[in-house]
Amino acid sequence: MFDATVVAYQETFDLTQSQYRAGLSSDEAVAQAEAQLKAAQAQDTNLEILRAQYEHAIAVLIGQRHRRFLFRCKLFSR
């Protein structure tokens, strides 16, 4: 779900580092890109944990084993 965002922030971080090494960007820009990347990674992990908790809760409510009950993820686009 959120994985595409993490990939985009990783690419931005890599690009910002390259620009810094070439003298085209500041160390502050690198720090900001790194902070955004780490925040996105943490949020991605939290969303995965939350999803697993919801799946487990729903499985318990409908009387199915958690391993047999998984949401199918459908990506929405505008």
C-alpha positions, 0 to 999 in steps of 0.5 A: 500500500504505502510501499510506493511512497517509501520507494519514491522517498528513497529515490528522492533521498538518493538523488539529493545525496548525489546532488550534495556530492556534486555540490548542487544541494545542501547538507540540510536538504540531505537531512530533510530527505533522510528524515522524510524517508525514515518517517515514511518507512516507520509509517509503512511498518505501522500500517502493516501492523495495524492491518494485521491487527484488524485482520485478526480482529475481523477473523475472530469476530466472524469465527475464522482462523486468522491465517485463512482470512486476509484482506485483498489489497486493491490500489485506488487511482484517481 
